[in-house]
């Protein structure tokens, strides 16, 4: 409903503390509907998660690692 109303530059969904078994219950078509609604209203939707869930519906995927992991060569 927030996306359909329009008038917002960005909407952030913070699912970072949600367990992967719950995040994975959201169907892929739901993320696609969010993307289409965001494009129609010209707003940005930012999804913060610890696990990949939007898959092909995502325009951009950023994976962040701690500096220690980068130093030890474990990024990937």
N, C-alpha and C positions, 0 to 999 in steps of 0.2 A: 504494500500500500504506500509505503514511503517513496519507493522508486516511481510508482505511477503518478504520484502527486506532482513530482518535478519541483523545480526551483532550488534544488540543493546541488552544490558543486561536487560534493563527495559524501559517500556513505561508507562507514567502516563497520564491518562485521567482525568482531573479535571472538573467534572460536578457539583461541590458543590454549585454553585450559580444558577443553572438551576432549574426552578420550576418543581414540580413533574408531572404536566400534560404534560410537554414536554419530560422529561426523560422517562416517561411511554410509549411514542410513539415509542420508539426503540423496535423493535420486539425481543423476546427471542432468535430466531435463529441467530440474529446479534451478540449477546453476545457469543453464542456458536461458531460461526465462528471465533471470536476474540480469544477464548480460544484454539481452534484447531490450529490456526495460531501461537499462542504464544508457544504452546507445540512443534510444528514442528520446529520452529526456536530457541527453547530453551531460550526464553526470558520471562521475567516476565511482566505482564500487571497489572497495579494497577489502579483501578477505584475508584475515590473519589466522593461520592455522599452523599446527606443528606437522600436519600430514597433508599430502596431496589429496584434494577432493574435487576441485572444479574441473580438472583435467583439460579436455579440449575446449571447454567454455571459457578458459582463461586467455586473456590477451597477452599477459605477461606473467612470468613466474620468477620470483626472486627467492633464492635460497641463501639464508644467512648462516654463517658459522662463526663460532667464537675464534678469536685470534690464536688461542692455543691449538685448536684443531688445524688451522691453516699452517701453523708452524710445524706441526708433527706430520704434515702431509696427508691428513685424513679427509680432506674435502673432496667432494666428488661428483 
